[in-house]
Amino acid sequence: MLTLELQPVLLLVDDEPSIHRLLAFKLKNEGIEFLSAFDATEGFELAASNRPALILLDVHLPDRDGHSTLIALKNDPRTKDIPVIMLSGDSDSATKVRAFELGAMDFVTKPCDIHELKARIQSAIRIHSLMQMLEKRAQIDALTGLWNRAHFNERLATELNQARRNNSEMSLIVCDLDHFKKVNDTFGHPAGDAVLQGFAKVLTNELRSYDVPCRYGGEEFAIILPDAGLPASMATCERIRKAIESKRWPNYPDIRATASFGITDTGLEGAGTPEAWIAAADKCLYDSKQGGRNRITQYAPPTPQHRLSIAG
Amino acid sequence: MNDSSSNTPVLRSELSHETEMEDLIRMFVDEIPQRIQNFRCAWDRGNLDEVRRLAHQLKGAAPGYGFTPLGTSAGALESALKQADHDLSAVRIEFKALIQLCSRVAY
């Protein structure tokens, strides 16, 4: 998860250039990056491609009125969560109410006091970043810092669709720490927590920044590897297996942790639903456990003989 | 700098004491002749929607640069256009007043 702390970006959509200059000037010491659009079309494109933290949208635009632009912004998944402050020279309450009904966060009447506008901008950006943080927190496992199961379910469906659309490869690894209950029973729950955290660290070390490691539940983990076919994901998996096996635990010198793995990929399960992918990988994980643990099993389609025996 | 075509006093920005605003205000003032031309052009073509749009823009922008009377005048033209049906006499008065005021703007 690569996140860069960047300055929040503000997009102003207004057809009057002197308003842009004035606002850019007034905001230059506020730590806000300023982006300009002079009509609705340009504004919508910049919003979708730059995902600003806030949009200031004029009600009167040359190509399309602000209200219908607001509707378009709120209907597009790329822009729907970006807060919008409507700007207007009209202060009648019907215009304002309409803007709020359509999802505007705030409404400012032009000409406006620049100090008030600055305060409203800062407040909207603050609310937006808090909302983003809450949303992200709700998808992160508190103990390991990995994505949680809710995120995994959502993400697997998204990544599968994307892989299908781009005709690209993808793999899914599910894994489970071996004899984890025994670690908890023998060394106590703090030791168990340390192992879970240690394993999470191994995962983040061995995976690429765009892989998606998730804590599926208890001592079970699931990893989505976009753009990775079986050979690549097998190699990654083997590195993870070795890393956890050889890991030593400073506070618990007697612990030896290992994990079992199951892998499935697009080549084998191309038409499958998310559920089918999980079931296939789970089956492999089960085989790894049955086979003696601390090992990797990759999904293999039913052999001809197998199919024959089912048919017969 | 006085407008040589009239004896009316110049209209200066109320913010001219804010030295850090100097360049911005200068730019705004420098663009006024272009605005006048845009107004006249739209008016001569009978494009009242465009006149209204220009007035609306100026109403929103002028006060930020310290030209409150200009904003008020542009707002008056905009409302006159909103209320105008067939009789444009009120609009004509506000239009003339705004253009005159614009001509007085100076740094």
Interface residues (C-beta under 8 A of the other chain):
Chain A: D15 E16 S18 I19 R21 L22 F25 H60 P62 L87 G89 K110 P111 I114
Chain B: M21 L24 M27 F28 E31 R53 H56 Q57 K59 G60 A61 A62 P63 G64 Y65 G71 G75 E78
